[in-house]
Amino acid sequence: MKRLFPKMILALSMCCFAPRLRAQEFPFRNPDLPIEERVRDLISRLTPEEKAAQMQNFTPAVERLGIPAYNWWNECLHGVGRSQDKVTVFPQAIGLAATFDPEGVERMGGIIAAEARAIYNEANRSGKGGMQYKGLTFWTPNINIFRDPRWGRGQETYGEDPFLTGLLGKAMVSGLQGRDTLRLKVSACAKHFAVHSGPESSRHVFDAEVSDYDLWDTYLPAFRDLVVDARVSAVMGAYNRFRGEPCCASDLLLLDILRGYWGFTGYVTSDCGAIDDFFRNHRTHPDAATAAADAVIHTTDLDCGQVFAHLPEAMQRGLIDEREINQALARLLTIRFRLGMFDPEENDPYATLPYSVLESPAHKAHALRLAQESMVLLKNDGILPLQHNLTRIVVLGPNADNPEVQLGNYNGFPSEIVTPLEGIRTKTGAEVLYLQASDYTEATCADGEIARALEGADLAIFVGGISPRLEGEEGDAGRNAPEGFAGGDRTSIRLPRAQTEVMRQIHEAGIPLVFVSMSGSALAFPWEAEHADAILQAWYGGQAAGTAVADILWGDCNPSGRLPVTFYADDSQLPDFTDYSMRGRTYRYFAGEPLYPFGFGLSYSTFAYDTPVCRTRHPRTGEPITITTRVRNTGDRTGEEVVQLYLSHPDAPEPKPIRALKGVRRITLRPGEAQTVEFTLMPRDLALVQPDGKSVCAPETIRCYIGGAQPDASPESERRSCPIRISGTAKVLPR
């Protein structure tokens, strides 16, 4: 010990007299160093308690290192959400899905990222940096499959189809994050990984069980698209269990698939309170320290909650090694460095984005454009487009003048919201009388009031449907729910009877009836489908929904939206809500007759298709093929057509989809104009998932159909299809 004493004195004296680095001089502050080196330096300067604090959604400041507080929790589902700044609000995600327009969605993502950066810059300038909903890490998009229309959060998704969900999800990620492989404009997050779509009331205790086939055929493809192809920077785990394990501590989902097969290097966050569920609700873990350790060991890096505060305790108990904590923290800090949070302002290309970019004219114009593209004309007996010689119009219904309903959920707040009533009044010179007539589930007018309002009317427009206050996330919707609704979900897909009764009175009065339905999910309205003169599905259309509705009704915009979900005819067509098997669900596995099918939507134009042609000579397994067709506008007005390519495998053994969407193109054609549309189908598009979950390209004859909707049994559908004969040997594709 005596020999060591002089060396200890020397070391202490060097520490005491060595010049202290100021915070801005630490190596992690040097933008010229590689991010990996900067991250490693920063982690080396943190205590275990500070590390644990930096792994919770609200991360406190570390003043001695000059690190400001930050909140990871931000939302931008269809516009910067919840920030209280006045922002551009686009149609709800399910409406965006109805556009079938990845280019439009990517542009929207770029607009949202610009507004988010401007809000972040202003917050930092005004001393509000670190506040929730002022940050750059966004927990968007929601790419769960909308397998059952009763799920209240289905409105947040891109519908029921894995291909369309992946296509639009990739576009959203590209728009938000930008195309730079190193620097992020903002950070996007794919949620909720992976088998998660209701019921809301049991999500904290539910154990989802699906076959390997359904897992890889339906629930995982969109996540793979975003992780492998779009390089999304974050993934959020779901609340529920999957095959007995909480999703945020799942061997299969996180270790084997996400980090293993797909090589994901970004960060994983829990859903908010999901780690608490480990020991409070799922009862899979005895206490908070065990839950925190197991989540981090399974590479859940961020706790939206406070359970990770127990990580130092978990280290002391030997439940986790500090090395594993450092690995998780490194993934988190890498995102913050990629966002430029520790760089000088002059090194940040987004630091000069001004607050004035919010709600710019170009942003508002795109919100209107996407609202127009999202709306689906379901029926038109020739009444639309409306003429400008109408003298008296009666507008009715609970959504005719309700600006809140248009914003959906996880929404921002625009300066101006145009309701359908306002849009109609602006559009027409006719006298417009407004009578609500009913709320969502109950009549609101006296006997005879509707009849009196209809006297002398040329037209009645009923704007009904449901509301985000009735369908949505647990806790956000469904409080004191009326009949047909429960805890954010629905117990029936029927349009509430009170609204149908109002429309019956209109019909019995002999007044032409246009029904505008606003909802975040598929409704069943068989009476309206038979008796209304026209039906327009308008979703929750964002700030410009009312303008878009009027533009379509009067023909200033030619409708072009397509259904991203099946509209079933009745509750009896639905399997049990808690059954996650895809048997009998969605257009890919539902063999019944829907009210309106996935991919359906009318136009004021007509389009003719040539028989598709396979341009690849001698297609072989494991190789891409090219299919072309020619589309011509045979109508008398310019229109946008959503060209859809479906594949079926008639000779393959079960299980298999009835048909599956594998290509989408949105094109604009003038009257008489024609355009050749080309699709390149990759091996993964041509493969079928096997019962064990593997995707296999096999030698077989595949049927290819191209049209403006799904194929049916008509001769016209047969003419729009062609066989693709693939030779070679079967090939198993990488996971």
C-alpha positions in Angstrom: 0.0 0.0 0.0 2.9 2.4 0.8 4.3 2.0 -2.7 0.9 3.0 -4.2 0.5 6.1 -2.1 2.8 8.4 -4.1 1.1 7.4 -7.3 -2.3 8.2 -5.8 -1.2 11.6 -4.7 0.2 12.3 -8.2 -3.1 11.2 -9.9 -5.2 13.4 -7.5 -2.9 16.4 -8.1 -3.3 15.9 -11.9 -7.1 15.9 -11.6 -7.1 18.9 -9.3 -4.8 21.0 -11.5 -5.8 19.8 -15.0 -7.8 22.4 -16.9 -11.6 21.7 -16.8 -13.4 21.3 -20.1 -16.3 23.6 -20.5 -19.5 21.9 -21.7 -19.2 23.2 -25.2 -15.6 21.7 -25.5 -16.5 18.1 -24.7 -15.8 15.8 -27.6 -19.5 14.9 -28.0 -20.0 18.6 -28.9 -17.6 18.4 -31.9 -19.7 18.1 -35.1 -16.6 17.0 -37.0 -16.4 13.7 -35.1 -18.3 10.6 -36.2 -21.7 10.3 -34.4 -20.7 6.9 -32.9 -17.6 8.5 -31.2 -19.7 11.5 -29.9 -22.3 9.1 -28.5 -19.7 7.0 -26.8 -18.1 10.1 -25.2 -21.4 11.4 -23.9 -22.4 8.1 -22.4 -19.0 7.9 -20.6 -19.8 11.1 -18.7 -23.2 10.0 -17.3 -23.9 8.3 -14.0 -26.2 5.2 -13.9 -29.0 7.4 -12.6 -28.5 10.0 -15.3 -28.5 7.2 -17.9 -31.8 5.8 -16.6 -33.3 9.3 -16.7 -32.3 9.8 -20.3 -34.2 6.6 -21.2 -37.6 7.9 -20.2 -39.8 10.0 -22.5 -39.2 13.1 -20.4 -35.5 13.4 -20.1 -34.3 16.0 -17.6 -31.4 18.4 -18.3 -27.9 17.4 -17.3 -26.7 20.9 -16.5 -23.0 20.0 -15.8 -22.8 18.8 -19.4 -24.9 21.5 -21.0 -27.6 18.9 -22.1 -31.1 20.5 -22.1 -34.3 18.7 -21.1 -36.1 17.0 -23.9 -39.5 15.2 -24.3 -39.5 12.3 -26.8 -43.3 12.2 -27.0 -44.6 14.0 -30.0 -47.4 13.2 -32.5 -48.0 14.1 -36.2 -50.5 11.6 -37.5 -52.0 14.1 -40.0 -50.3 17.3 -39.0 -48.2 18.4 -36.0 -50.4 17.2 -33.1 -51.3 18.7 -29.8 -48.6 21.5 -29.8 -51.2 24.3 -29.5 -49.4 26.1 -32.3 -51.7 26.8 -35.3 -50.7 24.2 -37.9 -51.9 22.7 -41.1 -54.3 19.8 -40.5 -54.7 17.2 -43.2 -57.3 14.4 -43.5 -57.2 11.7 -40.8 -54.9 8.8 -41.7 -57.8 6.6 -42.9 -58.7 9.4 -45.3 -55.1 9.6 -46.5 -55.3 5.9 -47.2 -58.3 6.5 -49.4 -56.2 8.8 -51.7 -54.1 5.8 -52.8 -51.5 8.5 -53.4 -48.0 7.9 -51.9 -46.6 10.9 -53.6 -49.2 13.2 -52.0 -48.6 11.6 -48.6 -44.8 12.0 -48.9 -45.2 15.6 -49.7 -47.6 16.0 -46.7 -44.9 14.4 -44.5 -42.4 16.9 -45.7 -44.8 19.8 -44.9 -45.4 18.4 -41.4 -41.7 18.0 -40.8 -41.1 21.6 -41.9 -43.8 22.9 -39.5 -42.4 20.7 -36.7 -39.0 22.1 -37.2 -40.3 25.6 -37.1 -42.2 24.9 -33.9 -39.1 23.4 -32.4 -36.9 26.3 -33.4 -39.4 28.8 -31.9 -39.7 26.8 -28.7 -35.9 26.9 -28.2 -35.8 30.6 -29.0 -38.6 31.4 -26.5 -37.3 29.2 -23.7 -39.9 26.5 -24.1 -37.5 23.8 -25.5 -38.0 20.4 -23.9 -41.7 20.8 -23.6 -44.0 18.0 -24.7 -45.2 18.3 -28.3 -42.4 20.8 -29.2 -39.9 18.2 -30.2 -38.6 16.3 -33.2 -39.2 12.7 -32.4 -42.6 11.8 -33.7 -44.5 8.6 -32.9 -46.1 8.3 -36.3 -47.2 6.5 -38.5 -49.7 3.9 -37.1 -49.3 1.0 -39.5 -51.4 -1.6 -37.7 -53.8 -3.5 -39.9 -57.4 -2.3 -39.6 -58.6 -5.9 -39.5 -62.0 -5.2 -37.8 -64.1 -2.0 -38.4 -65.2 -1.9 -34.8 -61.7 -0.9 -33.6 -61.8 2.8 -32.6 -58.2 3.4 -33.4 -58.5 2.1 -36.9 -59.0 5.6 -38.1 -55.3 6.2 -37.3 -54.2 3.5 -39.8 -53.9 3.2 -43.6 -56.6 0.6 -43.8 -57.0 -3.2 -44.0 -54.4 -4.0 -46.7 -50.8 -4.8 -45.9 -49.5 -3.6 -49.3 -51.3 -0.3 -49.3 -50.4 0.3 -45.6 -46.7 -0.3 -46.4 -46.8 1.8 -49.5 -48.3 4.9 -47.7 -46.3 4.2 -44.5 -43.0 4.3 -46.5 -44.1 7.6 -48.1 -44.9 9.1 -44.8 -41.6 8.1 -43.3 -39.7 9.5 -46.3 -41.5 12.8 -46.1 -40.9 13.1 -42.4 -37.3 12.0 -42.2 -36.1 13.3 -45.5 -33.8 11.5 -47.9 -30.5 12.2 -46.2 -29.1 8.9 -44.9 -27.4 10.5 -41.9 -29.3 13.6 -40.8 -33.0 13.4 -40.0 -35.4 16.2 -40.6 -37.6 14.7 -37.9 -37.7 11.1 -36.6 -40.6 8.9 -37.6 -41.8 5.8 -35.7 -43.7 2.7 -36.9 -46.3 1.6 -34.4 -47.6 -0.5 -32.7 -45.3 -3.5 -33.1 -46.9 -5.8 -34.1 -50.1 -7.7 -33.6 -52.4 -4.9 -32.2 -55.8 -3.8 -33.4 -58.2 -3.8 -30.5 -60.3 -4.2 -28.5 -59.4 -1.0 -26.7 -60.9 -2.1 -23.4 -58.6 -5.1 -23.0 -55.4 -3.9 -24.6 -53.5 -3.8 -21.3 -54.3 -7.5 -20.5 -55.0 -9.0 -24.0 -52.8 -11.8 -25.3 -52.9 -11.9 -29.1 -52.6 -15.3 -30.7 -52.2 -15.7 -34.5 -50.8 -18.4 -36.7 -47.3 -18.0 -38.3 -49.2 -17.7 -41.6 -51.3 -14.7 -40.5 -48.3 -13.1 -38.7 -46.1 -13.0 -41.8 -48.9 -12.6 -44.4 -50.9 -9.8 -42.7 -49.4 -8.3 -39.5 -45.7 -8.0 -40.3 -45.3 -6.9 -44.0 -45.9 -3.2 -43.5 -43.5 -3.1 -40.6 -40.9 -4.8 -42.7 -41.5 -2.3 -45.5 -40.9 0.6 -43.1 -37.9 -0.9 -41.3 -36.0 -2.5 -44.2 -37.0 -0.3 -47.1 -37.8 3.1 -45.6 -35.3 2.9 -42.7 -37.7 4.3 -40.2 -35.7 5.5 -37.2 -38.0 4.2 -34.4 -40.5 1.4 -33.7 -43.1 1.5 -30.9 -44.0 -1.7 -29.1 -47.7 -2.5 -28.4 -49.5 -2.7 -25.0 -50.8 -6.3 -25.4 -49.0 -9.6 -25.1 -48.1 -11.7 -28.1 -48.0 -15.4 -27.5 -47.7 -14.9 -23.8 -45.0 -12.2 -23.8 -45.5 -8.5 -23.6 -44.8 -7.0 -27.0 -42.2 -4.7 -25.5 -40.3 -7.8 -24.2 -41.0 -10.3 -26.9 -38.2 -12.7 -27.9 -39.8 -13.3 -31.3 -40.9 -9.8 -32.2 -38.0 -7.7 -30.9 -34.9 -10.0 -30.8 -35.6 -12.5 -33.6 -37.5 -10.4 -36.2 -36.9 -6.7 -35.6 -33.2 -6.8 -34.5 -32.4 -10.2 -36.1 -34.0 -10.8 -39.5 -34.5 -7.1 -40.3 -31.3 -5.7 -38.7 -33.1 -2.7 -37.2 -30.6 -0.3 -35.6 -33.0 2.5 -34.5 -34.6 2.9 -31.2 -37.6 1.1 -29.8 -40.0 2.9 -27.5 -42.8 1.4 -25.4 -46.3 2.7 -25.7 -47.1 4.9 -22.8 -47.5 2.9 -19.7 -46.8 -0.4 -21.5 -43.9 -1.3 -19.2 -46.1 -0.7 -16.2 -48.4 -3.3 -17.7 -45.7 -6.0 -17.2 -46.3 -6.1 -13.5 -49.6 -4.3 -13.0 -51.8 -6.0 -15.6 -50.1 -8.7 -17.6 -48.5 -10.0 -14.3 -45.6 -11.5 -16.3 -43.1 -9.7 -14.1 -43.0 -9.4 -10.3 -42.0 -5.7 -9.9 -40.8 -2.6 -11.7 -37.1 -3.3 -11.6 -37.6 -6.7 -13.2 -39.9 -5.2 -15.8 -37.4 -2.4 -16.6 -34.5 -4.8 -16.9 -36.3 -7.3 -19.2 -37.6 -4.5 -21.5 -34.1 -3.2 -22.0 -32.6 -6.7 -22.4 -35.2 -7.1 -25.2 -33.9 -3.8 -26.7 -36.8 -1.6 -25.7 -34.7 1.5 -25.3 -37.2 4.2 -24.2 -39.9 4.0 -21.6 -42.9 6.2 -22.2 -43.4 6.3 -18.4 -41.2 6.1 -15.3 -40.5 2.4 -14.8 -36.9 2.8 -16.2 -36.1 4.9 -13.2 -35.7 1.5 -11.5 -32.8 0.5 -13.8 -30.1 1.5 -11.2 -31.9 -0.8 -8.8 -32.0 -3.5 -11.4 -28.2 -3.2 -11.9 -27.6 -3.5 -8.1 -29.8 -6.6 -8.0 -27.9 -8.2 -10.9 -30.9 -8.2 -13.3 -29.1 -6.2 -16.0 -25.6 -5.2 -16.9 -24.6 -1.6 -17.4 -23.3 -2.5 -20.8 -26.8 -3.4 -21.9 -28.1 0.0 -20.6 -25.3 1.7 -22.5 -26.3 0.0 -25.8 -29.9 1.1 -25.4 -28.9 4.7 -24.5 -26.5 4.7 -27.5 -29.4 4.0 -29.9 -31.4 6.9 -28.3 -28.6 9.4 -28.4 -27.8 8.5 -32.0 -31.2 9.7 -33.0 -30.7 13.0 -31.1 -27.3 13.5 -32.8 -28.8 12.7 -36.2 -31.4 15.4 -35.5 -28.6 17.9 -34.8 -29.6 18.5 -31.2 -25.9 18.8 -30.0 -24.6 20.7 -33.1 -24.0 24.4 -33.5 -26.9 26.2 -35.1 -24.9 27.0 -38.1 -24.4 23.3 -38.8 -28.2 22.6 -38.7 -29.8 23.1 -42.2 -33.2 23.3 -40.5 -32.4 25.8 -37.8 -33.4 28.8 -39.9 -36.9 27.5 -40.7 -39.1 30.4 -39.6 -42.3 30.1 -37.5 -44.1 31.8 -40.4 -43.9 28.6 -42.4 -46.8 27.3 -40.4 -50.1 27.3 -42.4 -48.4 28.7 -45.5 -50.6 29.0 -48.6 -48.9 26.0 -50.2 -49.5 23.9 -47.1 -53.2 24.8 -47.0 -53.5 24.1 -50.7 -52.1 20.6 -50.1 -54.5 20.0 -47.3 -57.4 20.8 -49.6 -55.9 18.7 -52.4 -55.6 15.6 -50.1 -59.1 16.2 -48.7 -60.5 16.2 -52.3 -58.5 13.0 -53.2 -59.6 11.2 -50.0 -63.4 11.5 -50.5 -65.0 8.4 -52.0 -68.2 8.7 -54.1 -70.1 5.5 -53.3 -73.3 6.1 -55.1 -74.6 8.5 -57.8 -77.9 8.0 -59.5 -77.1 10.9 -61.8 -77.8 13.7 -59.4 -74.2 14.7 -59.1 -72.5 16.9 -60.0 -75.1 19.4 -58.8 -76.3 22.2 -61.0 -76.0 25.9 -60.0 -79.7 26.6 -60.8 -80.9 25.2 -57.4 -82.9 27.8 -55.4 -83.3 26.2 -52.0 -81.1 23.6 -50.3 -81.7 22.1 -46.8 -78.6 20.9 -45.0 -79.1 18.6 -42.1 -77.2 16.2 -39.8 -74.8 16.2 -36.8 -71.6 16.7 -38.9 -72.9 19.4 -41.1 -71.5 22.2 -39.0 -69.2 20.5 -36.4 -65.6 21.7 -37.0 -64.2 19.5 -34.2 -65.2 16.2 -35.9 -63.2 17.0 -39.0 -59.9 16.9 -37.0 -60.0 13.2 -36.1 -57.7 12.3 -33.2 -54.1 12.8 -32.5 -54.7 16.1 -34.2 -53.3 19.6 -34.4 -55.2 22.8 -34.4 -55.6 25.0 -37.5 -56.5 28.7 -37.6 -59.5 28.0 -39.8 -61.8 25.0 -40.3 -64.3 24.9 -43.1 -67.3 22.8 -42.3 -69.6 21.2 -45.0 -72.3 23.8 -44.3 -69.8 26.6 -44.8 -68.4 25.0 -47.9 -71.9 24.6 -49.4 -72.9 28.2 -48.6 -69.8 29.5 -50.2 -70.3 27.3 -53.3 -73.9 28.0 -54.2 -76.0 31.0 -54.7 -79.1 29.1 -53.5 -80.8 29.7 -50.2 -79.3 27.3 -47.7 -81.3 26.4 -44.6 -79.6 24.4 -41.8 -81.4 22.1 -39.4 -79.3 19.7 -37.4 -82.4 17.3 -37.0 -80.4 14.7 -35.0 -77.2 14.2 -33.1 -75.4 11.0 -33.6 -77.9 8.7 -31.9 -80.9 10.8 -31.0 -83.4 13.1 -32.7 -83.1 16.8 -31.8 -86.1 18.4 -33.5 -89.8 18.6 -32.7 -92.4 16.7 -34.7 -93.1 18.2 -38.1 -90.0 20.4 -38.0 -88.2 18.5 -40.7 -91.2 18.5 -42.9 -91.6 22.2 -42.6 -87.9 22.8 -43.3 -88.2 20.7 -46.5 -91.1 22.7 -47.9 -90.1 24.1 -51.3 -86.6 22.6 -51.2 -84.9 21.4 -54.4 -82.4 19.2 -52.5 -81.5 17.9 -49.0 -77.9 17.2 -48.0 -77.6 15.1 -44.9 -74.1 15.2 -43.3 -74.0 12.4 -40.8 -71.8 9.5 -39.7 -70.0 9.3 -36.3 -67.4 11.2 -34.4 -63.9 10.8 -32.9 -65.6 11.3 -29.5 -67.4 8.0 -30.2 -64.6 6.0 -31.9 -61.0 6.4 -30.9 -58.4 5.4 -28.3 -59.3 4.1 -24.9 -59.6 7.2 -22.6 -60.0 9.6 -25.5 -63.4 8.4 -26.8 -66.5 6.5 -25.7 -67.1 8.1 -22.3 -70.8 7.7 -21.4 -71.0 5.9 -24.8 -74.5 5.5 -26.3 -75.8 2.3 -27.8 -73.5 0.9 -30.4 -70.3 2.2 -28.8 -68.1 1.1 -25.9 -64.8 2.4 -24.7 -63.7 3.9 -28.0 -64.7 0.8 -30.0 -68.1 0.1 -31.6 -70.4 -2.8 -30.8 -72.2 -2.3 -34.1 -71.1 -1.0 -37.5 -74.7 0.2 -38.3 -75.3 3.9 -38.9 -77.3 4.9 -35.8 -81.0 4.6 -36.4 -81.8 8.2 -35.5 -79.9 9.4 -38.6 -81.6 6.9 -40.9 -85.0 8.0 -39.6 -84.2 11.7 -40.6 -83.2 10.5 -44.1 -86.4 8.4 -44.3 -88.4 11.5 -43.8 -86.5 13.3 -46.5 -87.1 10.4 -48.9 -90.8 10.2 -48.0 -91.2 13.9 -48.8 -89.9 13.3 -52.3 -86.9 15.5 -51.9 -83.6 14.4 -53.7 -81.2 13.2 -51.0 -77.4 13.4 -50.9 -75.8 11.6 -47.9 -72.4 12.7 -46.9 -70.9 10.3 -44.3 -68.1 11.4 -42.0 -66.3 8.6 -40.0 -63.0 7.0 -39.4 -64.2 3.6 -40.2 -66.6 1.6 -42.3 -70.3 2.1 -41.6 -73.1 -0.2 -42.7 -76.0 1.9 -44.1 -78.0 -0.5 -46.3 -81.1 1.7 -46.3 -79.1 4.7 -47.6 -77.3 2.6 -50.2 -80.7 1.7 -51.6 -82.7 5.0 -51.2 -80.2 7.9 -51.2 -79.6 9.6 -54.6 -75.9 9.9 -53.9 -73.5 8.9 -51.1 -70.1 10.5 -50.5 -67.7 9.1 -47.9 -65.8 12.1 -46.5 -64.0 10.5 -43.5 -62.6 13.1 -41.0 -61.3 15.4 -43.7 -59.1 17.9 -41.9 -59.3 21.7 -42.0 -60.5 21.9 -45.6 -63.1 19.1 -45.5 -66.1 21.4 -46.1 -64.5 23.0 -49.1 -63.6 19.6 -50.6 -67.2 18.3 -50.0 -68.7 21.2 -51.9 -66.1 21.0 -54.7 -67.0 17.4 -55.3 -70.8 17.9 -55.0 -70.8 20.7 -57.6 -68.2 19.1 -59.8 -65.4 21.5 -59.4 -63.4 18.5 -58.4 -63.9 15.1 -60.0 -64.0 12.5 -57.2 -61.2 9.9 -57.2 -60.9 8.4 -53.7 -61.0 4.6 -53.2 -62.1 2.6 -50.1 -59.1 1.4 -48.1 -61.4 -0.8 -46.1 -64.3 -3.1 -46.8 -67.7 -1.7 -46.1 -69.6 -4.7 -44.8 -73.4 -4.9 -45.1 -74.2 -5.9 -41.6 -72.7 -6.9 -38.2 -73.5 -10.6 -39.0 -70.7 -10.5 -41.6 -68.0 -9.9 -38.9 -66.1 -12.6 -37.0 -65.6 -12.2 -33.2 -63.8 -9.0 -32.5 -61.2 -10.7 -30.3 -60.3 -13.3 -32.9 -57.1 -12.2 -34.6 -57.3 -14.9 -37.3 -57.7 -13.4 -40.7 -60.3 -16.0 -41.8 -63.3 -14.2 -43.1 -61.7 -10.7 -42.6 -60.9 -8.0 -45.1 -61.2 -8.2 -48.9 -58.4 -10.7 -49.0 -60.3 -13.4 -47.0 -63.9 -12.3 -46.9 -66.0 -14.4 -49.3 -69.3 -12.7 -48.7 -71.0 -9.8 -50.5 -70.0 -6.5 -49.0 -72.0 -3.3 -49.1 -69.0 -1.6 -50.9 -65.7 -3.4 -51.6 -62.2 -2.4 -50.8 -60.7 -0.3 -53.7 -64.2 0.9 -54.8 -64.9 4.5 -55.8 -66.9 6.3 -58.5 -65.9 9.2 -60.7 -67.7 11.7 -63.0 -65.5 10.2 -65.8 -65.3 6.7 -67.3 -62.1 4.8 -68.1 -61.4 2.0 -70.4 -58.6 -0.5 -69.9 -56.7 -2.7 -72.4 -55.9 -6.2 -71.5 -52.7 -6.2 -69.4 -49.6 -7.6 -71.0 -46.6 -9.3 -69.3 -43.5 -7.7 -70.9 -41.1 -10.1 -69.2 -40.2 -12.9 -71.5 -40.1 -16.3 -69.8 -40.7 -15.2 -66.1 -38.8 -17.3 -63.6 -39.1 -17.7 -59.9 -37.2 -15.2 -57.8 -37.0 -12.6 -60.6 -39.0 -9.3 -61.1 -41.5 -9.1 -63.9 -43.1 -6.1 -65.8 -46.8 -5.7 -66.5 -48.3 -2.9 -68.6 -51.7 -1.8 -69.6 -53.2 1.2 -71.4 -55.9 3.3 -69.8 -58.1 5.8 -71.7 -60.5 8.4 -70.4 -63.8 7.8 -72.2 -65.7 10.5 -70.3 -66.3 14.1 -71.1 -64.3 15.6 -68.2 -60.8 15.4 -66.9 -60.5 12.8 -64.2 -58.0 11.1 -61.9 -58.0 7.3 -62.0 -56.5 5.1 -59.3 -55.1 2.1 -61.3 -55.0 -1.0 -59.1 -53.2 -4.3 -59.8 -54.4 -7.4 -58.0 -52.8 -10.9 -58.1 -54.5 -14.2 -57.4 -53.0 -17.7 -57.2 -55.8 -20.0 -58.5 -53.8 -23.3 -58.4 -51.8 -22.8 -55.1 -52.9 -24.7 -52.0 -54.5 -23.0 -49.0 -54.0 -20.9 -47.1 -53.8 -18.0 -49.6 -55.6 -14.7 -50.2 -58.6 -14.6 -52.5 -56.7 -11.8 -54.2 -54.2 -9.2 -53.1 -53.3 -5.7 -54.1 -49.8 -5.4 -55.4 -49.6 -2.2 -57.5 -51.1 1.3 -57.4 -50.8 4.2 -59.8 -52.8 7.5 -59.6 -53.0 9.1 -63.1 -54.8 12.2 -64.5 -56.3 11.9 -68.0 -58.1 14.5 -70.1 -61.2 13.4 -72.1 -60.1 11.0 -74.8 -56.5 10.9 -73.5 -54.8 7.6 -73.0 -51.7 6.6 -70.9 -49.7 3.4 -70.7 -49.2 2.3 -67.1 -46.3 0.0 -66.1 -45.9 -2.1 -63.0 -42.7 -3.9 -61.9 -43.6 -6.8 -59.6 -40.7 -7.9 -57.3 -40.3 -11.5 -56.1 -41.9 -10.6 -52.8 -45.0 -9.4 -54.6 -45.2 -12.7 -56.5 -44.6 -14.9 -53.5 -47.1 -16.6 -51.2 -46.6 -17.1 -47.5 -46.5 -20.7 -46.4 -48.1 -22.1 -43.2 -44.8 -21.9 -41.4 -44.5 -18.1 -42.3 -41.9 -18.4 -45.0 -42.4 -16.6 -48.3 -41.9 -18.8 -51.3 -41.8 -18.0 -55.0 -43.0 -21.1 -56.7 -43.4 -22.2 -60.4 -47.1 -21.6 -61.1 -49.7 -19.6 -63.1 -50.6 -16.3 -61.4 -53.7 -14.3 -62.5 -53.0 -10.6 -62.8 -55.9 -8.1 -63.0 -55.6 -4.3 -63.5 -58.5 -1.9 -63.2 -60.0 1.0 -61.2 -61.3 -1.4 -58.5 -61.2 -5.0 -57.5 -62.0 -7.7 -60.1 -65.4 -9.3 -59.9 -67.2 -12.1 -61.9 -68.1 -9.9 -64.9 -66.8 -10.3 -68.4 -65.2 -6.9 -68.2 -63.0 -8.1 -65.2 -62.0 -11.1 -67.2 -60.9 -8.9 -70.1 -58.8 -6.8 -67.7 -56.8 -9.8 -66.5 -54.0 -12.0 -67.9 -52.1 -15.1 -66.8 -48.5 -15.0 -65.7 -46.8 -18.4 -66.1 -43.7 -18.6 -63.9 -41.2 -21.4 -64.4 -38.2 -22.5 -62.4 -37.7 -24.0 -59.0 -39.3 -22.8 -55.7 -37.3 -20.1 -53.9 -37.6 -19.1 -50.3 -37.2 -15.4 -49.8 -35.3 -13.8 -46.9 -37.5 -12.9 -43.9 
